[in-house]
Amino acid sequence: MSESLSSVISPLSGVFYSKPAPDQPAFVEPGTAVKKGQTLCLLETMKVFTKVKAPADGVVAEIAVEDESTVEKNQVIMKIQT
């Protein structure tokens, strides 16, 4: 069975947050093992927060955007080694 990278795509434009609150740890970091459906980050648009969930089981290989940066719809925000 070969491993591959699965891209996590932003479902909407907004601000990327790696943590649930400023005083809490990040949902995931590179090297974190994740399960399909696990929350990876939050996107905020017009004061509404949307959870972005893992598309598959794997390990976070890369976080492609900076915390609190603006992302566009369909932008790759992270990659998961599956």
Secondary structure, DSSP 8 states (H G I E B T S, - for coil): ----EEEEE-SSSEEEESSSSTTS--S--TT-EE-TT-EEEEEEETTEEEEEE-SSSEEEEEE-S-TT-EE-TT-EEEEEE-
